[in-house]
C-alpha cells in the first residue's frame, strides 16, 4: 500500500496575508496590482487566494530590503 501524498497547505485569504504583515487588505490589494504578490487561485466569486510559501518568500524579501536579512 502506498503512502498518500501530503495534504497541501491551506491557501491564504487576503486578510490572512494582511495580518501576517501587519498591514490592511488594501495594502495586499496594492501589492497584487503592483505585481509584488500574485494569487495562485481566484475563486469563481473573484476572491484571491495565496500560497503560504509565496507569502513567506515576500516576507523574506521584505525583511532583507529593510536590513533584517541574515549576514
N, C-alpha and C positions, 0 to 999 in steps of 0.2 A: 504494500500500500504506500503510495507516495505522499509526501508531506504537502499540504496545501500551501499555495503562495501566501506570503504575509499580506494581511489586510492593509490597503493603502491608508496613509494618514488622512484624517478628515480635512476637507477643504475649508479654508477660512473665509469668513464674510468680511466685507469692508470694515465693519465695526470691530471685528477681532483684530484686524491689521492696525486700525487706528489706536486701539487700546494698547497693543504691543509697543507702538512707537510713542504713545503719549500725545497723539495729535487727534484732530477731528476727522470724521469721514469725508468732509470736504477736501481736506488735505490729501487723503488717499485718492479721491477722485481726480485731484490735480495731478498727482503722480502718474495716474493712468493716462491722462491727456498728454502729459509730457513724455511718456514712454519710459519712465523710470520703473514702472510696475505694470505687468500685463496679466489680465485674468487668464487662468487656464481653462475656465468654463464660464459661459454666460448662459443662465437658465432661460427657458422659453419666456419667462416673465421679464427678462432683461437684467437679472441680478448677477453681479460679478462674484466669482469665487476664485480664491488664490491658493496656490500650493504652499504649504508650510516652508519647504526648502527655499522656494523663491523669496519668501518674505525674510527668511534667515539670511540669504545672500545680500539682500538690500540692507538689512540691519548691519551686517558686517561691513559692507561698503560705506555706509553712513558713519559708522564708528571710525573707520580708517580716515575718512575725509575730515573728521573732527579731531584727529590726532589720537584716537583711542585704540589704534591698532597695536598689535604686539611688536616689540622691537626684535 
